[in-house]
Amino acid sequence: MAIRKIRIMEEDEILRKTAKPVKAMDLRTERLIRDMKETLYEANGVGLAAPQVGVLKRIFVTDCSEERNDVRVFINPEILSSEGAVTDNEGCLSVPDRHAPVTRPEKVTVKALDENMEEFVLEAEGLLARCICHENDHLDGILYVDKAEGPVEYNTKENGWAE
């Protein structure tokens, strides 16, 4: 496994491109998923999409658990339904040290393939629903700053974001 370089908004146009569907699991894709999991934990994120590490495949991983031991793999995800709306501050590993308010669905139902290429349907709410929507946007070249409903601010102690 390896830590992959996370692409940054101002530095890499790949973040604005549409990812391609995964047709079959192969060794390169298996390695990519392992690396994405490791990179997610190393960066202390809750989600990471393949384009963020420079690969235009429709894959993302999430771990919204407090224990940081519940990584989920989404291949070729499709959001089937959503309900409600919640506005909250959002950040992104590809837009480091900044945040902005974004409205996302309170609940989503997503269909995807897992790392064994087996289909599953997941109903998610709260942070996991927000994360699924955020990461799914990455697969279409959309960043949270495109949906920001207020200024994109730098994280500082004054606004409660810096440690």
C-alpha positions as CSV (number, residue, x, y, z in Angstrom):
1,M,0.0,0.0,0.0
2,A,1.0,3.6,-0.5
3,I,0.0,7.1,0.4
4,R,-1.1,8.9,-2.7
5,K,-0.7,12.6,-3.4
6,I,-4.0,14.4,-2.9
7,R,-4.6,16.8,-5.8
8,I,-5.3,20.5,-4.9
9,M,-8.0,22.6,-6.6
10,E,-5.8,25.4,-7.8
11,E,-3.0,23.0,-9.0
12,D,-4.7,20.2,-10.9
13,E,-7.4,20.2,-13.6
14,I,-8.2,16.5,-13.1
15,L,-10.5,17.6,-10.3
16,R,-12.8,19.2,-12.9
17,K,-13.1,16.2,-15.1
18,T,-15.7,13.4,-15.2
19,A,-14.6,10.0,-14.0
20,K,-15.2,6.9,-16.0
21,P,-17.2,3.9,-14.8
22,V,-15.3,0.8,-13.5
23,K,-16.0,-2.1,-15.7
24,A,-14.2,-4.9,-13.9
25,M,-12.0,-5.3,-10.8
26,D,-8.3,-5.8,-11.7
27,L,-5.1,-5.6,-9.7
28,R,-4.6,-1.8,-10.5
29,T,-8.1,-1.0,-9.2
30,E,-7.6,-3.2,-6.1
31,R,-4.3,-1.4,-5.4
32,L,-6.0,2.0,-6.0
33,I,-8.7,1.2,-3.4
34,R,-6.1,0.0,-0.8
35,D,-4.1,3.2,-1.4
36,M,-7.2,5.4,-1.2
37,K,-8.1,3.9,2.2
38,E,-4.6,4.4,3.5
39,T,-4.5,8.0,2.1
40,L,-7.9,8.8,3.6
41,Y,-6.7,7.8,7.1
42,E,-3.3,9.5,6.7
43,A,-5.0,12.8,5.7
44,N,-7.6,12.4,8.5
45,G,-10.5,12.8,6.1
46,V,-13.9,11.3,6.1
47,G,-14.1,10.8,2.3
48,L,-11.8,10.5,-0.7
49,A,-12.6,10.1,-4.4
50,A,-10.3,8.6,-7.0
51,P,-10.0,11.9,-8.9
52,Q,-8.5,13.4,-5.8
53,V,-5.6,11.1,-6.2
54,G,-5.3,11.6,-9.9
55,V,-7.3,8.7,-11.2
56,L,-10.5,9.2,-13.3
57,K,-12.4,6.2,-12.0
58,R,-15.9,6.3,-10.4
59,I,-14.7,5.2,-7.0
60,F,-14.8,6.8,-3.6
61,V,-14.2,5.7,0.0
62,T,-15.7,7.0,3.2
63,D,-15.3,6.6,7.0
64,C,-17.5,8.8,9.0
65,S,-17.3,6.6,12.2
66,E,-15.8,8.1,15.4
67,E,-13.7,5.0,15.8
68,R,-12.2,5.5,12.3
69,N,-12.7,1.8,11.5
70,D,-15.7,1.6,9.2
71,V,-14.3,2.3,5.7
72,R,-16.8,1.9,2.9
73,V,-16.0,1.5,-0.8
74,F,-18.4,2.9,-3.4
75,I,-17.8,1.9,-7.1
76,N,-20.0,3.4,-9.8
77,P,-22.3,5.0,-7.2
78,E,-25.7,6.3,-8.1
79,I,-27.8,8.4,-5.8
80,L,-31.3,6.9,-6.1
81,S,-33.2,9.3,-3.8
82,S,-32.7,12.1,-1.3
83,E,-34.8,13.9,1.2
84,G,-34.6,16.9,3.5
85,A,-31.9,19.6,3.4
86,V,-29.3,20.6,5.9
87,T,-26.9,23.5,5.6
88,D,-23.5,23.1,7.3
89,N,-19.9,24.0,6.9
90,E,-17.9,21.8,4.5
91,G,-14.3,21.3,3.8
92,C,-12.3,19.1,1.4
93,L,-8.9,17.5,1.3
94,S,-8.5,19.0,-2.2
95,V,-9.3,22.5,-0.9
96,P,-7.1,22.5,2.2
97,D,-7.6,24.8,5.2
98,R,-10.9,26.3,4.0
99,H,-14.6,25.8,4.6
100,A,-17.9,27.2,3.5
101,P,-21.6,26.5,4.1
102,V,-23.2,24.0,1.7
103,T,-26.8,22.6,1.7
104,R,-26.9,18.9,1.2
105,P,-29.7,16.3,1.6
106,E,-30.4,15.1,5.1
107,K,-30.9,11.5,3.8
108,V,-29.8,9.7,0.7
109,T,-30.2,6.3,-0.8
110,V,-27.3,5.2,-2.9
111,K,-26.7,2.2,-5.1
112,A,-23.1,1.1,-5.8
113,L,-20.7,-1.8,-6.1
114,D,-18.4,-2.8,-3.3
115,E,-14.8,-3.8,-3.7
116,N,-15.9,-7.3,-4.6
117,M,-18.0,-5.8,-7.4
118,E,-21.2,-6.8,-5.6
119,E,-24.1,-4.4,-5.8
120,F,-25.5,-2.9,-2.6
121,V,-28.0,-0.2,-1.6
122,L,-27.4,2.0,1.4
123,E,-29.7,4.4,3.1
124,A,-27.5,7.1,4.8
125,E,-28.3,10.2,6.9
126,G,-26.4,12.9,8.6
127,L,-22.6,13.1,8.0
128,L,-22.5,10.0,5.9
129,A,-25.2,11.3,3.6
130,R,-23.3,14.6,3.3
131,C,-20.1,12.7,2.6
132,I,-21.6,10.5,0.0
133,C,-23.0,13.5,-1.9
134,H,-19.7,15.4,-1.6
135,E,-17.6,12.5,-2.9
136,N,-20.1,11.7,-5.6
137,D,-19.8,15.3,-6.8
138,H,-16.0,14.7,-7.2
139,L,-16.7,12.0,-9.7
140,D,-18.5,14.6,-11.9
141,G,-15.8,17.3,-11.5
142,I,-17.8,19.3,-9.0
143,L,-16.2,20.7,-5.8
144,Y,-18.0,22.0,-2.8
145,V,-16.9,25.5,-3.5
146,D,-19.1,25.4,-6.6
147,K,-22.1,24.9,-4.2
148,A,-21.0,27.2,-1.4
149,E,-23.7,29.5,-0.1
150,G,-21.4,31.9,1.5
151,P,-17.8,32.9,1.3
152,V,-15.1,30.2,1.3
153,E,-13.1,31.1,4.4
154,Y,-9.7,30.1,5.6
155,N,-9.8,28.0,8.8
156,T,-8.7,30.1,11.7
157,K,-8.9,30.0,15.5
158,E,-11.3,33.0,15.3
159,N,-13.9,31.0,13.3
160,G,-13.4,27.8,15.4
161,W,-11.6,25.7,12.8
162,A,-7.9,25.8,13.7
163,E,-6.5,23.6,16.4
